[in-house]
Amino acid sequence: MSNEQSAIKTIYFSIAGNTLLALVKGIAGFFGNSYALIADAIESTTDIFSSVLVLLGLKYAKRPADENHPYGHGRIEPLITFLVVAFLVVSATIIAYESIQNINTPHELPEPWTLFVLGGIILWKEISYQIVIRKSRQTNSSSLKADAWHHRSDAITSITAFIGITISLVMGKGYETADDWAALAASAFILYNCYHIVRPALGEIMDEHVYDDLVDEIRAKSLQVDGVMATEKCFVRKSGMRYHVDLHAIVNGAISVREGHDIAHQLKDYLTNQIPNLGNVLVHVEPNRIN
């Protein structure tokens, strides 16, 4: 299974899980008098739409290179990540606003059974996070990573809701708003995570160099190709789940142009076979400097 297919399969898992949890949280929050759970349901609902966006982005990124997009369509991924973060910001803002409204409005204590619902939700969302983040690392997908952090932020909001409801139930009358303060704290955490999600995607758009380990691997593998004496410049940039490489290879300056050309092709083929997720590899041949 290709990285693209694996990522798409993972997103279907996220959509199904978020849809089910949004329903469970909404119903439990309504009948259990817990705004923290309702806030959780709001976030899960936005998670559904953001996961659908990720799905569409991944399917678009699968398109092969064409005349107008010689490096493929992978750059749609960080753009989708920005949209996912926008959904997170909107959901955090709604949760914060409604929490403040509820803090100023007298209401009943949450029902004790909502804690059992939250316990199951926390466990499921953390498992979902671990599954999706592992897939994001395997596929090098920034948008899949953003979706994974949706699951983690959902788990954190559920934890804060659990704490808030527990405080309100233990302390009793006068502490009904602990549930709402928990939802407000959760919204702040979501906004904090937004930066950590968007920062790598911004670096990807700007071709920021953060691939030293991959450069070292490319240089080491290049020396295993006959005719390559050393490497000089090596630039790596990420597009979607692929890494595009510009590499200067030093060869014997006395060989013919055709021989240098053949070495370049052998080097390109060797690197793409040996290192997963490499996209286009452009090899520039340099003659060695003879003193």
Backbone hydrogen bonds, N-H to C=O, Kabsch-Sander energy under -0.5 kcal/mol:
donor,donor_aa,acceptor,acceptor_aa,energy
6,S,2,S,-2.5
7,A,3,N,-2.5
8,I,4,E,-2.2
9,K,5,Q,-2.3
10,T,6,S,-1.8
11,I,7,A,-1.9
12,Y,8,I,-1.9
13,F,9,K,-1.4
14,S,10,T,-1.8
15,I,11,I,-2.7
16,A,12,Y,-2.3
17,G,13,F,-2.3
18,N,14,S,-2.9
19,T,15,I,-2.1
20,L,16,A,-2.0
21,L,17,G,-2.5
22,A,18,N,-2.4
23,L,19,T,-1.6
24,V,20,L,-2.2
25,K,21,L,-3.1
26,G,22,A,-2.2
27,I,23,L,-2.4
28,A,24,V,-2.5
29,G,25,K,-3.0
30,F,26,G,-2.1
31,F,27,I,-2.4
32,G,28,A,-1.8
33,N,30,F,-0.7
34,S,29,G,-2.0
35,Y,33,N,-0.6
38,I,34,S,-1.6
39,A,35,Y,-3.2
40,D,36,A,-1.9
41,A,37,L,-2.2
42,I,38,I,-2.1
43,E,39,A,-2.1
44,S,40,D,-2.4
45,T,41,A,-2.0
46,T,42,I,-2.0
47,D,43,E,-2.2
48,I,44,S,-1.5
49,F,45,T,-1.4
50,S,46,T,-2.5
51,S,47,D,-2.5
52,V,48,I,-2.0
53,L,49,F,-2.0
54,V,50,S,-2.3
55,L,51,S,-2.4
56,L,52,V,-2.5
57,G,53,L,-2.6
58,L,54,V,-2.8
59,K,55,L,-2.2
60,Y,56,L,-2.1
61,A,57,G,-2.6
62,K,58,L,-1.0
63,R,60,Y,-1.6
66,D,69,H,-1.3
72,G,69,H,-2.1
73,H,61,A,-0.6
73,H,63,R,-0.7
76,I,73,H,-1.5
77,E,74,G,-2.1
79,L,75,R,-1.0
80,I,76,I,-2.4
81,T,77,E,-2.2
82,F,78,P,-1.9
83,L,79,L,-1.6
84,V,80,I,-2.5
85,V,81,T,-2.4
86,A,82,F,-2.0
87,F,83,L,-2.0
88,L,84,V,-1.9
89,V,85,V,-2.6
90,V,86,A,-2.3
91,S,87,F,-2.5
92,A,88,L,-2.6
93,T,89,V,-2.3
94,I,90,V,-2.4
95,I,91,S,-2.5
96,A,92,A,-2.5
97,Y,93,T,-2.5
98,E,94,I,-2.7
99,S,95,I,-2.3
100,I,96,A,-2.3
101,Q,97,Y,-2.0
102,N,98,E,-2.3
103,I,99,S,-2.2
104,N,100,I,-1.2
105,T,102,N,-1.3
111,E,32,G,-2.7
114,T,111,E,-1.7
115,L,112,P,-1.7
116,F,113,W,-0.6
117,V,113,W,-1.4
118,L,114,T,-2.5
119,G,115,L,-2.3
120,G,116,F,-1.9
121,I,117,V,-2.1
122,I,118,L,-3.0
123,L,119,G,-1.9
124,W,120,G,-2.3
125,K,121,I,-2.9
126,E,122,I,-2.0
127,I,123,L,-2.0
128,S,124,W,-2.5
129,Y,125,K,-2.5
130,Q,126,E,-2.3
131,I,127,I,-2.2
132,V,128,S,-2.6
133,I,129,Y,-3.0
134,R,130,Q,-1.5
135,K,131,I,-1.7
136,S,132,V,-2.3
137,R,133,I,-1.8
138,Q,134,R,-2.0
139,T,135,K,-2.2
140,N,136,S,-1.2
141,S,136,S,-1.4
142,S,140,N,-0.6
145,K,141,S,-1.5
146,A,142,S,-2.0
147,D,143,S,-1.9
148,A,144,L,-2.2
149,W,145,K,-2.1
150,H,146,A,-1.1
151,H,147,D,-1.4
152,R,148,A,-2.0
153,S,149,W,-2.7
154,D,150,H,-2.1
155,A,151,H,-2.2
156,I,152,R,-2.3
157,T,153,S,-2.5
158,S,154,D,-1.9
159,I,155,A,-2.0
160,T,156,I,-2.6
161,A,157,T,-2.1
162,F,158,S,-2.4
163,I,159,I,-2.4
164,G,160,T,-2.7
165,I,161,A,-2.9
166,T,162,F,-2.2
167,I,163,I,-2.5
168,S,164,G,-2.3
169,L,165,I,-2.4
170,V,166,T,-2.6
171,M,167,I,-2.8
172,G,168,S,-1.4
175,Y,172,G,-1.9
178,A,175,Y,-1.6
179,D,176,E,-1.0
181,W,177,T,-2.8
182,A,178,A,-1.9
183,A,179,D,-1.5
184,L,180,D,-2.1
185,A,181,W,-2.4
186,A,182,A,-2.1
187,S,183,A,-1.8
188,A,184,L,-1.5
189,F,185,A,-1.9
190,I,186,A,-2.1
191,L,187,S,-1.9
192,Y,188,A,-1.9
193,N,189,F,-2.1
194,C,190,I,-1.4
195,Y,191,L,-0.9
195,Y,192,Y,-0.6
196,H,192,Y,-0.9
197,I,193,N,-1.5
198,V,194,C,-2.6
199,R,195,Y,-2.3
201,A,197,I,-0.8
202,L,198,V,-2.4
203,G,199,R,-2.0
204,E,200,P,-1.9
205,I,201,A,-2.0
206,M,202,L,-2.0
207,D,204,E,-1.1
208,E,203,G,-3.1
210,V,208,E,-0.9
215,V,211,Y,-2.3
216,D,212,D,-2.5
217,E,213,D,-2.0
218,I,214,L,-2.6
219,R,215,V,-2.5
220,A,216,D,-2.3
221,K,217,E,-2.6
222,S,218,I,-2.1
223,L,219,R,-1.2
224,Q,221,K,-1.5
225,V,222,S,-1.7
228,V,225,V,-2.0
229,M,227,G,-0.8
229,M,250,I,-2.8
230,A,250,I,-1.2
232,E,248,H,-3.0
235,F,246,D,-2.9
237,R,244,H,-2.1
239,S,242,R,-2.9
240,G,74,G,-0.5
242,R,239,S,-1.8
243,Y,277,N,-2.4
244,H,237,R,-3.1
244,H,242,R,-0.5
245,V,280,N,-2.7
246,D,235,F,-2.6
247,L,245,V,-0.5
247,L,282,L,-3.0
248,H,233,K,-2.8
249,A,247,L,-0.6
249,A,284,H,-2.5
250,I,230,A,-3.0
251,V,286,E,-2.8
255,I,252,N,-1.3
260,G,256,S,-2.2
261,H,257,V,-2.5
262,D,258,R,-2.4
263,I,259,E,-2.2
264,A,260,G,-2.1
265,H,261,H,-2.0
266,Q,262,D,-2.5
267,L,263,I,-2.6
268,K,264,A,-2.4
269,D,265,H,-2.5
270,Y,266,Q,-2.3
271,L,267,L,-2.5
272,T,268,K,-2.2
273,N,269,D,-1.6
274,Q,270,Y,-2.2
275,I,271,L,-2.5
278,L,275,I,-1.0
279,G,243,Y,-3.1
282,L,245,V,-3.2
282,L,280,N,-0.5
283,V,281,V,-0.6
284,H,247,L,-3.3
284,H,282,L,-0.5
285,V,283,V,-0.5
286,E,249,A,-3.4
288,N,251,V,-2.3
290,I,288,N,-0.7
291,N,289,R,-0.6
